[in-house]
Amino acid sequence: MEFLNNLLFGIYPYIAIAVFLLGSLIRYDRDQYSWKTGSSQMLESKMLRKGSMPFHIGIIAVLAGHFVGLLTPHQVWDFLHITAPMKQVFAMAMGGFFGLICFYGLTILIIRRFTNERVKASSSSMDNLILILLYIQLILGLISIFVSTGHMDGAEMLKLMSWAQNLVTFQGSHAAAAIADVHIIFKLHVFLGMSLFLVFPFSRLVHVWSVPVKYFRRNYQIVRAKTGW
């Protein structure tokens, strides 16, 4: 069991992140034509509008929360006089709120993907797989909130923080040890999260890299009406 734990939570994350970064770079270099969202808005727009916004708002907030919550050293929270139980309650509240928003939007998008014949026909196997993986991951995250109510001391949260922070400092064995005895729901959530990084470069998720930041600083375009000669 110790070997499996080290493999899944001390080695596998590095494999997933390496594929995530190198795969994205290679795909951008070799196959830029496929670097797109693959929008199906022209095929069906009503359900897309209804589900896309809450999904994106929810998932961006959830990812930001995970990033800050897991990678901020506990000394920072101590300096701010935020105890582990306080942080856990806040994480559960905000994670639950934005997780449900994301769940609402993603549910609509999945129903649309698998029930609208035109959208379904234009979907690839990877499109369907990504939606299902995201849905399972989101459900696991929401279930983990209920699991967390059984231990409000923040102990398991600190172990997950230790896992993430040891990973980014390239101490894989310490990371695996930190997460060894956490609840199975958290382990499944972590493993599936790493697996999403693994399949990222082979899916339409690569469009995340192409956030249109330049639009905020570009000059306005002046459009003049065509006049007669």
N, C-alpha and C positions, 0 to 999 in steps of 0.2 A: 504493500500500500504506500509506503514511503517513496518507493521508486516512481510509482504512478503519480503521486502528488507532485514530486519534483518535476516530472515530465510535463504534466498538464499546467502547472502554475509557476514553474521556475524556468522552463525551457521553451515550451510552446508559445508563450507570449512574445518572445524574441523572434521566433520564426514567423509568427503572424504579423508583427510590426515590420519585419524586414520585407516580407512579401507585399505588405501594404505600401511601403515607401518605394521600393525598387519596381514593383509591378506598376504603380501609378506613373512613375517616371518613364518606364519603357513604353507603356501604352501611349502616353502623351507624345513620345518621340516617334513612335512607329505607326500609330493608328489614330491620328488627331480627328479624322472624320467621325469616329465613333465617340468622341469626347462630347457628349451631349446628354440632355435629360431624357430624350426620346419621348417628348410630350405627346399625349394622345388627346389633347384638348379639342382638336378638330373633330374627333370621333364622338366625344361626349363631354360637355362642359358643365352641366348643372351640378352633378355629384362631385366632379373634380373641384369646383369652386367651394363646395360645401365642406369637403374633407381635407383639401390641401392646406388651407391656412391653419386650422387648429393642429393638424399633424406637424407642420413645420414649426409653429410657435412652441408646441409642447416638446418636440424632440430637441430643439435648440436649447431650450431652458434646462431640460433634463441633462443633456450632455455638458452644458456649462456647469451645472451643479455637481455632476460627477467629477469633472476636471478640478474645480476649486476644492470640493470637499475631500477628495482622495489625495491630492498632491500638495495641499497646504500643510506644512509641518505643524504638529500639535503644539509646538512652542508658540506659534503665532496665535493660536486660539487661547492658549494660557495667558499670553500677554494682553489679549483683548478681554480677559476674564470670562471667556466662554467655555464652560465645562463640557466634558464629553456627553453627559445626558442632555444638556441644553442643545448641543449641536445635533444630537440624534433626533430630538423632537422637531427641530427646525427642518432637518433633512427629510424626515418622514412627512411633514406637512407640505413642504414645497414640492417634494418629489411626488407625493400623492396628487397634489393639485394639478401640476403640469403633466404628470403621467396620465391622468384621466382625460385631460384635454387632448393629449397625443393619441390616447386609446380611442377616443371618439372619432377623431379625424382618420386614423388608420383603419378603423373598422369600416368607415364609409368607403375608403379607397379600395379595400380588399373586396367588399361587396361589389363595387363597381368593376373591378378587374375581372372577377370571376362570373358575373351575371350579365354584363353587357356584352353581347356577342361580337360587336365590332371591336371593342377594346380587348376582349379576350383573344380574338384572332390575331391582333397585332402584337400581343405580348410574347416575349421569349420565355424560355424555361428559367433563365436567370432572373428576369423581372419577377416572376411568380415566387421563386425561391427567396429572393431578398425580402419581399413583402411578408412571407410566412415567417422567416427568421426574425425580422423586426417585430412582428406581432408576438411571437413566442417570448422574445427577449423582454418586450414591454410587459407582458403578463407576468413573467418571472419577477420583474422589478416591482410590480404592484403587489404580488404575493409576498415579496420580501418585507414589505412594510408591515404586514400582519405578523410575520415571523418576528420582526423587531420589537413588537409590543410585548413579547415574552421576556425581553431582557433590556430594560430601559436604562441600564447603566452605561451604555455606549461601548461596552467591551469589544463586541464583535466588530463594530464600526472602526475602532482603533486598530484592530487586526487587519481589516481591509485597507486602511490607510497605510499601515506598515508594509503590506504586500505591494501596493502601488509605488510607494516611495522607495522601497528597496529595488524594485524593478528599474526605475529610472536612474538609479545610481549603480546599476549593473551588479547587483547582489542577488542573483536569481535564487540561490540556495536559501538565503535568508527570507526572501519573498515567499517561497514555497512553504517554509517552516511557519511563517506568520499566519498563513491561511489554512494550515493543515486541519484544524479542528473547528472551523466555522460551520454553520448550518449548510446542509446540502443545497438548499435553494440559492444561497449566495455563491456557492461554487459553480452551480449550473449557470447562474447569471454571468459570472466572470468568464467562464469557458466559452459561452455563446458570444459574449462581447468580443473576445479575442478572435473567434471564428468569423465574425462580421468583418473585422479588419483583414482577415485572410482572403475573403472573397471580394472585398471592396474593389480592387483594380479590375476585376473581370465583370463588373456590373455597371449600371448607369449611375451608381453612387459617386463615380469619379467627378461628376459635375459639381460636387461640393467644393472641390479645389478652385473652381472658376467663379468665385464670388465676385460680382461686378463692382468692385471697389472703385475702379477708375471712373465710373459714371458719376460719382459724387464730386469729382474735380474737373470733369471735362467742360468745355465751353458750351454755352447754349447754342442750339442750332436755330438759325433764323430761316423760317420758311415763308416765302413770298408767293402770293397768288399769281398765276400766269395771266399776263395782260395781253390784250389783242394788239396786233401790229397795225 
